[in-house]
Amino acid sequence: MSQSLSKLFIHIIFHIKKSRTKIRKEDQEELYAYMGAIIRDKDSIPILINGVEDHIHILCVMSKNIALSKLVEEIKRHSSRWIKTKGSYYSNFAWQAGYGGFSVSSSLHDITKRYIANQEEHHKKMSFEEEYLMFLKQYGIDYKEEYLWQD
C-alpha cells in the first residue's frame, strides 16, 4: 500500500489532582473548546469533550501520526497552563499524572458520545472512582487499585 490510513476513535478520561482546584462550571465550556483546539493542532479530530468539576472525558479521532500518550500529554500541559490564566482561583490547578484511553468501535460511537454528553446526570448516581473502575473492567485492563488514586 502506498498510503497509511486509519480512523481510530478514542475515549480519553483524566482527573484533576485530588488535592487541587476543581473546574468551575462557568469555565467548562471554554476549557473544552480550548482542548478541542489542542486536539485539532495535533491533527486529530475532537468529537465531544465534556466532564464535571473533577474530570474530563474526550471522544476524538486520533491522528495516525501521534501516540496516545503524547496527545494526552499535550492536552493536559496546554490546558493546565491555559486555565491558570483564568484567574487566581486556578493558581494551584493540576491534572493527575495518569489517564485512561479506550478504543471505541464505530458501532459504539453514538453510545459513547451519549455517555460523555450526559456526564453531569451520570455522576449523580456514580462516583468518578466507580466509573473509572467500570471502564477498566469492561476493557479487561489489569491494574493495581492502590496506584489508581495517587496524586
MODELLER restraints for C-alpha pairs under 7 A, 6 or more apart:
rsr = mdl.restraints
at = mdl.atoms
rsr.add(forms.Gaussian(group=physical.xy_distance, feature=features.Distance(at['CA:6:A'], at['CA:64:A']), mean=6.38, stdev=0.5))
rsr.add(forms.Gaussian(group=physical.xy_distance, feature=features.Distance(at['CA:7:A'], at['CA:61:A']), mean=6.34, stdev=0.5))
rsr.add(forms.Gaussian(group=physical.xy_distance, feature=features.Distance(at['CA:8:A'], at['CA:61:A']), mean=5.32, stdev=0.5))
rsr.add(forms.Gaussian(group=physical.xy_distance, feature=features.Distance(at['CA:8:A'], at['CA:62:A']), mean=5.50, stdev=0.5))
rsr.add(forms.Gaussian(group=physical.xy_distance, feature=features.Distance(at['CA:9:A'], at['CA:59:A']), mean=6.92, stdev=0.5))
rsr.add(forms.Gaussian(group=physical.xy_distance, feature=features.Distance(at['CA:9:A'], at['CA:60:A']), mean=5.68, stdev=0.5))
rsr.add(forms.Gaussian(group=physical.xy_distance, feature=features.Distance(at['CA:9:A'], at['CA:61:A']), mean=4.58, stdev=0.5))
rsr.add(forms.Gaussian(group=physical.xy_distance, feature=features.Distance(at['CA:9:A'], at['CA:62:A']), mean=6.41, stdev=0.5))
rsr.add(forms.Gaussian(group=physical.xy_distance, feature=features.Distance(at['CA:9:A'], at['CA:103:A']), mean=5.93, stdev=0.5))
rsr.add(forms.Gaussian(group=physical.xy_distance, feature=features.Distance(at['CA:9:A'], at['CA:104:A']), mean=5.19, stdev=0.5))
rsr.add(forms.Gaussian(group=physical.xy_distance, feature=features.Distance(at['CA:9:A'], at['CA:105:A']), mean=6.82, stdev=0.5))
rsr.add(forms.Gaussian(group=physical.xy_distance, feature=features.Distance(at['CA:10:A'], at['CA:59:A']), mean=5.69, stdev=0.5))
rsr.add(forms.Gaussian(group=physical.xy_distance, feature=features.Distance(at['CA:10:A'], at['CA:60:A']), mean=5.50, stdev=0.5))
rsr.add(forms.Gaussian(group=physical.xy_distance, feature=features.Distance(at['CA:10:A'], at['CA:61:A']), mean=6.22, stdev=0.5))
rsr.add(forms.Gaussian(group=physical.xy_distance, feature=features.Distance(at['CA:10:A'], at['CA:62:A']), mean=6.61, stdev=0.5))
rsr.add(forms.Gaussian(group=physical.xy_distance, feature=features.Distance(at['CA:10:A'], at['CA:101:A']), mean=6.51, stdev=0.5))
rsr.add(forms.Gaussian(group=physical.xy_distance, feature=features.Distance(at['CA:10:A'], at['CA:102:A']), mean=5.57, stdev=0.5))
rsr.add(forms.Gaussian(group=physical.xy_distance, feature=features.Distance(at['CA:10:A'], at['CA:103:A']), mean=4.72, stdev=0.5))
rsr.add(forms.Gaussian(group=physical.xy_distance, feature=features.Distance(at['CA:10:A'], at['CA:104:A']), mean=5.69, stdev=0.5))
rsr.add(forms.Gaussian(group=physical.xy_distance, feature=features.Distance(at['CA:11:A'], at['CA:57:A']), mean=6.89, stdev=0.5))
rsr.add(forms.Gaussian(group=physical.xy_distance, feature=features.Distance(at['CA:11:A'], at['CA:58:A']), mean=5.56, stdev=0.5))
rsr.add(forms.Gaussian(group=physical.xy_distance, feature=features.Distance(at['CA:11:A'], at['CA:59:A']), mean=4.59, stdev=0.5))
rsr.add(forms.Gaussian(group=physical.xy_distance, feature=features.Distance(at['CA:11:A'], at['CA:60:A']), mean=6.73, stdev=0.5))
rsr.add(forms.Gaussian(group=physical.xy_distance, feature=features.Distance(at['CA:11:A'], at['CA:101:A']), mean=5.71, stdev=0.5))
rsr.add(forms.Gaussian(group=physical.xy_distance, feature=features.Distance(at['CA:11:A'], at['CA:102:A']), mean=5.03, stdev=0.5))
rsr.add(forms.Gaussian(group=physical.xy_distance, feature=features.Distance(at['CA:11:A'], at['CA:103:A']), mean=6.30, stdev=0.5))
rsr.add(forms.Gaussian(group=physical.xy_distance, feature=features.Distance(at['CA:11:A'], at['CA:104:A']), mean=6.67, stdev=0.5))
rsr.add(forms.Gaussian(group=physical.xy_distance, feature=features.Distance(at['CA:12:A'], at['CA:57:A']), mean=5.64, stdev=0.5))
rsr.add(forms.Gaussian(group=physical.xy_distance, feature=features.Distance(at['CA:12:A'], at['CA:58:A']), mean=4.99, stdev=0.5))
rsr.add(forms.Gaussian(group=physical.xy_distance, feature=features.Distance(at['CA:12:A'], at['CA:59:A']), mean=6.48, stdev=0.5))
rsr.add(forms.Gaussian(group=physical.xy_distance, feature=features.Distance(at['CA:12:A'], at['CA:100:A']), mean=5.59, stdev=0.5))
rsr.add(forms.Gaussian(group=physical.xy_distance, feature=features.Distance(at['CA:12:A'], at['CA:101:A']), mean=4.56, stdev=0.5))
rsr.add(forms.Gaussian(group=physical.xy_distance, feature=features.Distance(at['CA:12:A'], at['CA:102:A']), mean=6.43, stdev=0.5))
rsr.add(forms.Gaussian(group=physical.xy_distance, feature=features.Distance(at['CA:13:A'], at['CA:56:A']), mean=5.63, stdev=0.5))
rsr.add(forms.Gaussian(group=physical.xy_distance, feature=features.Distance(at['CA:13:A'], at['CA:57:A']), mean=4.68, stdev=0.5))
rsr.add(forms.Gaussian(group=physical.xy_distance, feature=features.Distance(at['CA:13:A'], at['CA:58:A']), mean=6.52, stdev=0.5))
rsr.add(forms.Gaussian(group=physical.xy_distance, feature=features.Distance(at['CA:13:A'], at['CA:99:A']), mean=5.72, stdev=0.5))
rsr.add(forms.Gaussian(group=physical.xy_distance, feature=features.Distance(at['CA:13:A'], at['CA:100:A']), mean=5.03, stdev=0.5))
rsr.add(forms.Gaussian(group=physical.xy_distance, feature=features.Distance(at['CA:13:A'], at['CA:101:A']), mean=6.56, stdev=0.5))
rsr.add(forms.Gaussian(group=physical.xy_distance, feature=features.Distance(at['CA:14:A'], at['CA:55:A']), mean=5.66, stdev=0.5))
rsr.add(forms.Gaussian(group=physical.xy_distance, feature=features.Distance(at['CA:14:A'], at['CA:56:A']), mean=5.58, stdev=0.5))
rsr.add(forms.Gaussian(group=physical.xy_distance, feature=features.Distance(at['CA:14:A'], at['CA:57:A']), mean=7.00, stdev=0.5))
rsr.add(forms.Gaussian(group=physical.xy_distance, feature=features.Distance(at['CA:14:A'], at['CA:98:A']), mean=6.87, stdev=0.5))
rsr.add(forms.Gaussian(group=physical.xy_distance, feature=features.Distance(at['CA:14:A'], at['CA:99:A']), mean=4.68, stdev=0.5))
rsr.add(forms.Gaussian(group=physical.xy_distance, feature=features.Distance(at['CA:14:A'], at['CA:100:A']), mean=6.46, stdev=0.5))
rsr.add(forms.Gaussian(group=physical.xy_distance, feature=features.Distance(at['CA:15:A'], at['CA:54:A']), mean=5.82, stdev=0.5))
rsr.add(forms.Gaussian(group=physical.xy_distance, feature=features.Distance(at['CA:15:A'], at['CA:55:A']), mean=4.12, stdev=0.5))
rsr.add(forms.Gaussian(group=physical.xy_distance, feature=features.Distance(at['CA:15:A'], at['CA:56:A']), mean=6.44, stdev=0.5))
rsr.add(forms.Gaussian(group=physical.xy_distance, feature=features.Distance(at['CA:15:A'], at['CA:95:A']), mean=5.98, stdev=0.5))
rsr.add(forms.Gaussian(group=physical.xy_distance, feature=features.Distance(at['CA:15:A'], at['CA:96:A']), mean=5.68, stdev=0.5))
rsr.add(forms.Gaussian(group=physical.xy_distance, feature=features.Distance(at['CA:16:A'], at['CA:54:A']), mean=5.51, stdev=0.5))
rsr.add(forms.Gaussian(group=physical.xy_distance, feature=features.Distance(at['CA:16:A'], at['CA:55:A']), mean=5.99, stdev=0.5))
rsr.add(forms.Gaussian(group=physical.xy_distance, feature=features.Distance(at['CA:16:A'], at['CA:94:A']), mean=5.89, stdev=0.5))
rsr.add(forms.Gaussian(group=physical.xy_distance, feature=features.Distance(at['CA:16:A'], at['CA:95:A']), mean=4.10, stdev=0.5))
rsr.add(forms.Gaussian(group=physical.xy_distance, feature=features.Distance(at['CA:16:A'], at['CA:96:A']), mean=5.15, stdev=0.5))
rsr.add(forms.Gaussian(group=physical.xy_distance, feature=features.Distance(at['CA:17:A'], at['CA:94:A']), mean=5.78, stdev=0.5))
rsr.add(forms.Gaussian(group=physical.xy_distance, feature=features.Distance(at['CA:17:A'], at['CA:95:A']), mean=5.17, stdev=0.5))
rsr.add(forms.Gaussian(group=physical.xy_distance, feature=features.Distance(at['CA:17:A'], at['CA:96:A']), mean=4.53, stdev=0.5))
rsr.add(forms.Gaussian(group=physical.xy_distance, feature=features.Distance(at['CA:17:A'], at['CA:151:A']), mean=5.33, stdev=0.5))
rsr.add(forms.Gaussian(group=physical.xy_distance, feature=features.Distance(at['CA:18:A'], at['CA:151:A']), mean=6.32, stdev=0.5))
rsr.add(forms.Gaussian(group=physical.xy_distance, feature=features.Distance(at['CA:20:A'], at['CA:92:A']), mean=6.27, stdev=0.5))
rsr.add(forms.Gaussian(group=physical.xy_distance, feature=features.Distance(at['CA:20:A'], at['CA:93:A']), mean=5.69, stdev=0.5))
rsr.add(forms.Gaussian(group=physical.xy_distance, feature=features.Distance(at['CA:20:A'], at['CA:94:A']), mean=6.57, stdev=0.5))
rsr.add(forms.Gaussian(group=physical.xy_distance, feature=features.Distance(at['CA:21:A'], at['CA:90:A']), mean=6.28, stdev=0.5))
rsr.add(forms.Gaussian(group=physical.xy_distance, feature=features.Distance(at['CA:21:A'], at['CA:92:A']), mean=6.32, stdev=0.5))
rsr.add(forms.Gaussian(group=physical.xy_distance, feature=features.Distance(at['CA:21:A'], at['CA:93:A']), mean=5.14, stdev=0.5))
rsr.add(forms.Gaussian(group=physical.xy_distance, feature=features.Distance(at['CA:22:A'], at['CA:53:A']), mean=5.27, stdev=0.5))
rsr.add(forms.Gaussian(group=physical.xy_distance, feature=features.Distance(at['CA:22:A'], at['CA:54:A']), mean=5.54, stdev=0.5))
rsr.add(forms.Gaussian(group=physical.xy_distance, feature=features.Distance(at['CA:23:A'], at['CA:53:A']), mean=4.57, stdev=0.5))
rsr.add(forms.Gaussian(group=physical.xy_distance, feature=features.Distance(at['CA:23:A'], at['CA:54:A']), mean=6.34, stdev=0.5))
rsr.add(forms.Gaussian(group=physical.xy_distance, feature=features.Distance(at['CA:24:A'], at['CA:53:A']), mean=6.23, stdev=0.5))
rsr.add(forms.Gaussian(group=physical.xy_distance, feature=features.Distance(at['CA:25:A'], at['CA:53:A']), mean=6.86, stdev=0.5))
rsr.add(forms.Gaussian(group=physical.xy_distance, feature=features.Distance(at['CA:32:A'], at['CA:49:A']), mean=5.76, stdev=0.5))
rsr.add(forms.Gaussian(group=physical.xy_distance, feature=features.Distance(at['CA:32:A'], at['CA:50:A']), mean=6.80, stdev=0.5))
rsr.add(forms.Gaussian(group=physical.xy_distance, feature=features.Distance(at['CA:35:A'], at['CA:75:A']), mean=6.10, stdev=0.5))
rsr.add(forms.Gaussian(group=physical.xy_distance, feature=features.Distance(at['CA:35:A'], at['CA:79:A']), mean=6.36, stdev=0.5))
rsr.add(forms.Gaussian(group=physical.xy_distance, feature=features.Distance(at['CA:36:A'], at['CA:46:A']), mean=5.53, stdev=0.5))
rsr.add(forms.Gaussian(group=physical.xy_distance, feature=features.Distance(at['CA:38:A'], at['CA:75:A']), mean=6.07, stdev=0.5))
rsr.add(forms.Gaussian(group=physical.xy_distance, feature=features.Distance(at['CA:39:A'], at['CA:45:A']), mean=6.38, stdev=0.5))
rsr.add(forms.Gaussian(group=physical.xy_distance, feature=features.Distance(at['CA:39:A'], at['CA:46:A']), mean=6.21, stdev=0.5))
rsr.add(forms.Gaussian(group=physical.xy_distance, feature=features.Distance(at['CA:39:A'], at['CA:75:A']), mean=6.97, stdev=0.5))
rsr.add(forms.Gaussian(group=physical.xy_distance, feature=features.Distance(at['CA:40:A'], at['CA:46:A']), mean=6.84, stdev=0.5))
rsr.add(forms.Gaussian(group=physical.xy_distance, feature=features.Distance(at['CA:43:A'], at['CA:63:A']), mean=5.57, stdev=0.5))
rsr.add(forms.Gaussian(group=physical.xy_distance, feature=features.Distance(at['CA:44:A'], at['CA:60:A']), mean=6.99, stdev=0.5))
rsr.add(forms.Gaussian(group=physical.xy_distance, feature=features.Distance(at['CA:44:A'], at['CA:61:A']), mean=5.67, stdev=0.5))
rsr.add(forms.Gaussian(group=physical.xy_distance, feature=features.Distance(at['CA:44:A'], at['CA:62:A']), mean=4.78, stdev=0.5))
rsr.add(forms.Gaussian(group=physical.xy_distance, feature=features.Distance(at['CA:44:A'], at['CA:63:A']), mean=4.68, stdev=0.5))
rsr.add(forms.Gaussian(group=physical.xy_distance, feature=features.Distance(at['CA:45:A'], at['CA:60:A']), mean=5.39, stdev=0.5))
rsr.add(forms.Gaussian(group=physical.xy_distance, feature=features.Distance(at['CA:45:A'], at['CA:61:A']), mean=4.93, stdev=0.5))
rsr.add(forms.Gaussian(group=physical.xy_distance, feature=features.Distance(at['CA:45:A'], at['CA:62:A']), mean=6.57, stdev=0.5))
rsr.add(forms.Gaussian(group=physical.xy_distance, feature=features.Distance(at['CA:46:A'], at['CA:59:A']), mean=6.38, stdev=0.5))
rsr.add(forms.Gaussian(group=physical.xy_distance, feature=features.Distance(at['CA:46:A'], at['CA:60:A']), mean=4.34, stdev=0.5))
rsr.add(forms.Gaussian(group=physical.xy_distance, feature=features.Distance(at['CA:46:A'], at['CA:61:A']), mean=6.48, stdev=0.5))
rsr.add(forms.Gaussian(group=physical.xy_distance, feature=features.Distance(at['CA:47:A'], at['CA:59:A']), mean=5.45, stdev=0.5))
rsr.add(forms.Gaussian(group=physical.xy_distance, feature=features.Distance(at['CA:47:A'], at['CA:60:A']), mean=4.98, stdev=0.5))
rsr.add(forms.Gaussian(group=physical.xy_distance, feature=features.Distance(at['CA:48:A'], at['CA:58:A']), mean=5.89, stdev=0.5))
rsr.add(forms.Gaussian(group=physical.xy_distance, feature=features.Distance(at['CA:48:A'], at['CA:59:A']), mean=5.22, stdev=0.5))
rsr.add(forms.Gaussian(group=physical.xy_distance, feature=features.Distance(at['CA:48:A'], at['CA:60:A']), mean=6.89, stdev=0.5))
rsr.add(forms.Gaussian(group=physical.xy_distance, feature=features.Distance(at['CA:48:A'], at['CA:113:A']), mean=6.78, stdev=0.5))
rsr.add(forms.Gaussian(group=physical.xy_distance, feature=features.Distance(at['CA:49:A'], at['CA:57:A']), mean=5.76, stdev=0.5))
rsr.add(forms.Gaussian(group=physical.xy_distance, feature=features.Distance(at['CA:49:A'], at['CA:58:A']), mean=4.48, stdev=0.5))
rsr.add(forms.Gaussian(group=physical.xy_distance, feature=features.Distance(at['CA:49:A'], at['CA:59:A']), mean=6.39, stdev=0.5))
rsr.add(forms.Gaussian(group=physical.xy_distance, feature=features.Distance(at['CA:50:A'], at['CA:56:A']), mean=5.91, stdev=0.5))
rsr.add(forms.Gaussian(group=physical.xy_distance, feature=features.Distance(at['CA:50:A'], at['CA:57:A']), mean=5.44, stdev=0.5))
rsr.add(forms.Gaussian(group=physical.xy_distance, feature=features.Distance(at['CA:50:A'], at['CA:58:A']), mean=6.64, stdev=0.5))
rsr.add(forms.Gaussian(group=physical.xy_distance, feature=features.Distance(at['CA:50:A'], at['CA:116:A']), mean=6.08, stdev=0.5))
rsr.add(forms.Gaussian(group=physical.xy_distance, feature=features.Distance(at['CA:50:A'], at['CA:117:A']), mean=6.29, stdev=0.5))
rsr.add(forms.Gaussian(group=physical.xy_distance, feature=features.Distance(at['CA:51:A'], at['CA:57:A']), mean=5.61, stdev=0.5))
rsr.add(forms.Gaussian(group=physical.xy_distance, feature=features.Distance(at['CA:51:A'], at['CA:119:A']), mean=5.73, stdev=0.5))
rsr.add(forms.Gaussian(group=physical.xy_distance, feature=features.Distance(at['CA:52:A'], at['CA:119:A']), mean=6.69, stdev=0.5))
rsr.add(forms.Gaussian(group=physical.xy_distance, feature=features.Distance(at['CA:52:A'], at['CA:120:A']), mean=6.14, stdev=0.5))
rsr.add(forms.Gaussian(group=physical.xy_distance, feature=features.Distance(at['CA:57:A'], at['CA:116:A']), mean=6.27, stdev=0.5))
rsr.add(forms.Gaussian(group=physical.xy_distance, feature=features.Distance(at['CA:76:A'], at['CA:95:A']), mean=6.71, stdev=0.5))
rsr.add(forms.Gaussian(group=physical.xy_distance, feature=features.Distance(at['CA:80:A'], at['CA:93:A']), mean=6.86, stdev=0.5))
rsr.add(forms.Gaussian(group=physical.xy_distance, feature=features.Distance(at['CA:80:A'], at['CA:94:A']), mean=6.22, stdev=0.5))
rsr.add(forms.Gaussian(group=physical.xy_distance, feature=features.Distance(at['CA:83:A'], at['CA:90:A']), mean=6.57, stdev=0.5))
rsr.add(forms.Gaussian(group=physical.xy_distance, feature=features.Distance(at['CA:84:A'], at['CA:90:A']), mean=5.02, stdev=0.5))
rsr.add(forms.Gaussian(group=physical.xy_distance, feature=features.Distance(at['CA:84:A'], at['CA:91:A']), mean=5.51, stdev=0.5))
rsr.add(forms.Gaussian(group=physical.xy_distance, feature=features.Distance(at['CA:84:A'], at['CA:93:A']), mean=6.93, stdev=0.5))
rsr.add(forms.Gaussian(group=physical.xy_distance, feature=features.Distance(at['CA:96:A'], at['CA:151:A']), mean=5.78, stdev=0.5))
